[in-house]
Amino acid sequence: MFTPHGPTLRELAVQALSSVEHGYDLLAPKFDHTPFRTPDSILDAVGRALGPLGPFDHGLDLCCGTGAGMDVLVKLCRESVTGIDISAGMLAVGRERAELAEGHLTAPRTGAPRVARVRGDARALPFRPAFDLVVSFGAFGHFLPRELPSLFAEVHSALRPGGRFAFPVMAPPRPSSPWYWALLGFDAVMRVRNAVWRPPFVMYYRAFRLGDVQRELALAGFEVELHALPEFGLRPDGSPRCRMVVATRGRGTVPA
């Protein structure tokens, strides 16, 4: 599963016995060499699907990690791109990664948006309604189902009226798939770990269900649409293997 540049089993065990914040601080230098980083195929597909919904001026990558999602926003947004993450280590690696990429350019980029990284909690966003587009990739397993209402309310408050909140959702594997049992086992291990060890490390792959997500987004004041990502094909029943959720903040008042 891991490249030679990725973390060792011991390093992963130490991370898993830490808090979410400290665990990602430890993992940050090797994070991009793990399967936990969102694949480029998903990033590219979301970028292509969002293009026709623009133009966008100001974008926010929620739980940005080392910044792979920010690269999508840089191609879509004209004025600014901001990433926010709770892990200082992940943000530092993202800055180093961006500086290295800039250093490899043969000529300065013109017309590129301003880029900033902010350390903060997605459940208490330090922003006024300033963004036209908020994206997030692979982070929702770190939030318990009961936290979704406050999380979505925070995103709603950071968007301008008419702004969009977009993220991909893969269809869950069927019980006949080895991935179904692997994810079930992973979640079970994490629940046992959190029952006997402190601080907790919240990371559950099966807790983010599309029907629940749609309901909570609507309750937060969003208008919700689903866009199939055709690059990933269809399941045997004809449903998409991967969808992009697009939640639009209405132009009326913010819900109480």
N, C-alpha and C positions, 0 to 999 in steps of 0.2 A: 504493500500500500504506500510505502514511503520511499522517497529517493534517498541516495546516500547522504544528501545534504540535510535531510529532515531530522526530527528529534529521535532520540533513542527511546526505548521502552521505559527506561528509568526516568528520563526527563518527562515523559508523558505521565508517568505515575505521580511524580512530584507535582506536576501541574494539576492533575485531577484531585489532589488532596489539598489544594489551595483554594482561595476564593476565586470567583470568576475574574475579578480585576487583576489579582496578583498572578493567577494562572496564565493569563494572556500576556502579562508583562514577561513572564518566563519563556513563553512559547514564541514571542514576537520575532526574535532573530531568525527562526526557522519556519515561521508560519507559512510562508509562500511555498514551502516544499512539502506541505502536507495536503491530504485530501479535504481538509476543512476549508481551504480557500475555494471560493466559488469558481467553477471552471470557466475558462474564457468562452466556451460555446454558449453558456447561459448569459454571460455578460454581453456578448455580441448580439445575441438574439433579442435581449431586452432593449439594447440600444437601437437596433433596427426598428423594433415595434414602437418605440417612443418617438422616433424621428418625425413621423407624420402628425403627431399630436402637438408639436411645438408651433412656433418657436418658444424657447424658454430663456429667461434672462438670468435668474438666480436659482441655483440648485443646491440641495443638501443631501449628503450621503449619511444616513442614520446608521450608527454602529459601523463606522467606515473601516475599522481594522487598519490594515496596511495600505488601503487606498485603491484597491482594484475597481470598486464601484465608482470612485471619483474619476477614474479614467473614462468611464462611460459618460459621466456628466460633463467633463471637459469638452467632449465632442458635441454635446447637445446645448450647452448654456453659453450665452453671449457675454454676460457681465461677470459673474462670480460663481465659484464652486466652493462649498464648505463641507468638511467632514467632521463628524463628532463621534467620539468613542470614549469609553470609560478607562481604557488602558493607555497609560502614558507610554508604555513600551511599544505598543502597536503604532501609536502616532509617531513616535520617534523613528521607527523603521520606515514608516510611510514617507516621512520627510527625507530620509536618506535615499530612499528609492527614487523619489521625485528629483532630488538634486543630481543623482547619478544619471538619470534619463536626460535631464537638461544638459548635463555636461557632455553627453554624446551627440547632441545636435550640432550639425555643421553650420547652422545659421540660426539666429534668434527667431522665435515664433512671433508672428504678428497677429493681432486680433484674438489672442488667447485670453480666456477669462482669468480673473484673479482667483488664486487658490489659497485657502486657509484651513488649518486644522485646529479643532477646539477639543479640549478634554472636558467631558461632561457626561451626565447620565441621561439617556434617552427618555427616562421617566420624569425628567424635570428639565426640559429644554430651555436654554438661556437666550431664546430668540423671540423677537416680536414677529408679527405676520409679515415675513419678508421674502418667502421663497415661492417660486412658480412650480417647482418640481422637487419632491422628496423621493429618494429611492432607498431601498435597503436590500442587502443580499446575504442570506444565510444566517441572520442574527436572531430570528424569532424564537428559536429553541431555547434561548437564554431568558425568556420571559414566561412566567407561569400563566395559565389561562385567566386567572383572576386579575392579572396585571394588564391585560389587553385594553380594557376600557380607558384606563388612565394613559397608557402609551398612545393609543389612537387619538385621545383628546389632546395630548401634547403636540402630536404631528398636526392635527387640525389647527391648533392655535399658531403654529409656525408658518402655515401656508397663507398666501394671499387669497382672497375670494377668487374662485375659479382655478386655484392651484391644484396640482395632482400629486397623489401619493401612489407610487408604483413599486411592485415587487413581484418576483416570480414564485410560483408555487408548483412543485412537482406533484403529480398524482401519486397517491400512496401505493406501494407495491402490494400485489395480491398475496394471499397466504401460500400460494404455490411457489412463490419466489423466495430464494435464499435471503434476499435483502429484507423481506418482511420479518423473518425470524432474527436476522442480525440486528435490525433496529429495535425489535421488541426486546431482545436480550440486552442491548445497550441501555435502553431506558430502564429496564428492571434493575440492572447493576447500579445505575445512577440513583435510583430511588432508595436502594439499600444503602449506598454510600452516604446519601444525605440524611438518612434516618439514624446513622450511627456516628457521623463525623461532622465536626464544625470547623470552619465555616462551610456553608453549603456551596456546591458548585452546580448551578442550574444549567442543564443542557439536555433537553429532551427532544428527540426527533419526531415523536408521534403525537405531541400535544397541540400542534398548530394545525387545526382542522379547518378546511376551506369554508364549510357551512357556518361554523362559529365565527370565523374571521369576517365573513360577509355581514353577519348580523351585528357584530360589535362595531364595524365600520359605519354601518347605517345608523346605529344608535349614537355614534359620535358626530353625526351630521354630514357624513359623506354620501355621495351618489356613487354606487359601485358598478363597475363594468368588468367583464372578464374577456381577455383577448387570448386566443389560442396562439401558441408559438409553434408554427408548423415545422420548424427545423427538427423537432423531437418526435414527430410522428403521432400516431394514434394507438390507443390501447385496443385490445381485441373487441371491446364493446363499442368502438368508434369514438370514444371520448379522447380529448387531447392528453398526451403524456405530461405536458407542461403548459401552464397558463400564466399570463401576466395579469395580476390584479391591478386595476386602475381605479383609485378612489378620488373623486373630485370634491373639493370643498365648495359647497353651495355659495351663492352670492348673497344670501340672506344673513340673518343673525346667527351667532354662535349658540349652539344648544346649551341649556343650563346644566 
